[in-house]
Amino acid sequence: MEEKNLSRRAFLGLGATAAVVAGAGIAGCSPAPKADSGAAAGSGDAAAPAAGGGNPTEFVPSFMNAPEPIDESKVTETIDVDVCVVGLGLAGVCALREAADSGAKVIGIEKGPDVGYRSGEFGTFGSEIHKQLGIEQPETQEVVNELMKVMGNRPNAQLLNYWIGNSGADLDWYIGTAEHELLTSDSDTPTDPEKPYVFPERCPVNENYNWREENYPCFPGMVHLLPDHGWAMHGTLEAAKGAGAEARFNTKAEQLIKEGDKVVGVYVSDEDGNIIRVNAAKGVVLSTGDISSDTEMLTYYAPQATKYAVFFSSMDKNGKPVNTGDGHKMAMWAGAVMEDGPYAPMTHSLGTNSIGINPYLMVNKLGQRFANEDVGAQELQNQIKRQKDGTTYQIFDSKWPEQLQYMPQCFGGVTHYVPPEEEEQYAHAINHFAAGYASDSYFQGEIEAGSIIPADSIEELAGKIEVPADALKATVDRYNELAHKGVDEDFSKVSSRLFPIEEGPFYAVPFGDSGMLVLIGGIDCDPDLHALDAEKNPVPGLYVAGNTMGGRFLVDYPVTVAGASHSMAMSFGRLAGRNAAAGK
């Protein structure tokens, strides 16, 4: 399903409407289901809290309780295939095509009216694009080590190794199904912005940026499929159909079918409510997305994430979100377990197109500096969320154009100033948030839109953003003192990004709650993507991919590799389809 592109400000502003959902929950592995739970499984509604005084370790949410078995007499159609792929987002479409290319008879099931996709950023390594453009990238183990470090050594390093080693070839495979234009740098303009093109982010790399010297590095070589990656999705779907695959939409998976310990198929219902039995001789691939639109699951597994507004979800034919953990539930009912947490909310602070998340002074509503600003977009949001009212302000002065070149070339960063005489030439880059280009005209437009607030003095600025003037003045004075010393004695920001705020006009950019794209946490799996039970044994015939699988991201979503989620969904969807087709 196509979704409209949103600007940084639209993304940032959605957080203001985030609902705070109350409820008890225990994060971690799933306990064994109890048969006496009250609420209907998979409803997506919050369950009533346990009675006061109860033991929270014995609480079992309703979604863990399997529904009554499907009455076989209600089946109106039976389909026999080798592989059934449930969920046709990015991972599912890739699984469908790969299974078909491997010679399997395969069907894909999707409860929405179309394949599900959004945006188009892919973090990949070693593709033909990288080779053609001469993009230098780090060694596999450098990336894996950094990702494991920022995620507390919790993900499955074998999965990360596979992804990085195969993502380049998988990208070539994925986009090779449709005609597209390749831009040669991040400042190029496509021949026709309405037609498919590939945009290399941060290419060439800013000469002042060395990721090996960064505390929060962002690896180079990410690419954007634009206007979004719908063209590659539909191209891949058509390639799957050309290889013999079938796809059914507005069709919802209800329950897996088991014979003994093995998953041998799935019951699905069509848009008229008819029950269809799909027999899958070699396996079922679950790739149904994440759990963030099921309030009960979200509250149970990641109560901290309930304070974020969830958006960007594909919708079913009734206009309801499709990312309600259907695959997770069916897998648990069949004996698989969720991975150990803590699960990772994907939340980014992005700022304005002109300044982004550049590490200028940031203060809270008390007018106080509260942390080192030189961190990634995810990490920045984590701190913002902990400030008074979840609101902070980026503070800088009129010298911002000459300071951009020293800023980190990271997801959400802005590193290029375009002078007025070159704005027309760089119009596409200036208007593309991932490029990192800014101009006077765009900056002025954001002032007029209210996303950048100007003032002639720090005291006036304090009044406009409603923070205590004396506190803000003291904070700026202290920051200027540190900048002139060249040493951040308070929060240890690197001196090369410690700029005094002295020459008006002065500016503030409000930061609030980000929205949440997905809540990443899934079914425990091995490197071959078999779903695992509580004893780490494979559930025969059951595979997981995309946001239904575990092992990829934990604690926080790392922006170290921008677009890693898309890229992993592509690579692991393809692997799941291949393994299922082989019965491996």
Salt bridges, closest charged atoms under 4 A:
GLU72 OE1 - ARG277 NH1 3.14
GLU77 OE2 - ARG248 NH2 2.94
GLU98 OE1 - ARG574 NE 2.90
GLU98 OE2 - ARG578 NE 3.08
ASP101 OD2 - ARG97 NE 3.42
ASP114 OD2 - HIS234 NE2 3.19
GLU128 OE2 - LYS131 NZ 3.45
GLU142 OE2 - ARG212 NH2 3.08
GLU146 OE1 - LYS149 NZ 3.34
ASP170 OD1 - ARG574 NH1 2.72
GLU201 OE2 - HIS224 ND1 2.43
GLU214 OE2 - ARG497 NH2 2.74
GLU238 OE2 - LYS241 NZ 3.83
GLU246 OE2 - ARG248 NE 2.75
GLU254 OE1 - LYS252 NZ 3.63
ASP294 OD2 - LYS329 NZ 2.77
ASP326 OD2 - LYS111 NZ 2.81
GLU373 OE2 - ARG369 NE 2.82
GLU373 OE1 - LYS493 NZ 2.99
ASP374 OD2 - ARG497 NH1 2.89
ASP389 OD2 - LYS365 NZ 3.55
GLU402 OE2 - LYS399 NZ 3.66
GLU460 OE2 - LYS464 NZ 3.66
ASP477 OD2 - LYS473 NZ 3.00
GLU481 OE2 - ARG478 NH1 3.17
GLU481 OE2 - LYS485 NZ 3.76
ASP488 OD2 - ARG369 NH2 2.73
GLU489 OE1 - ARG478 NH2 3.43
GLU489 OE2 - LYS485 NZ 3.16
ASP490 OD1 - ARG478 NH2 2.84
GLU502 OE2 - HIS484 NE2 2.65
ASP513 OD2 - LYS385 NZ 2.64
ASP524 OD2 - LYS536 NZ 2.63
ASP526 OD2 - HIS530 ND1 2.91
ASP528 OD1 - LYS584 NZ 3.79
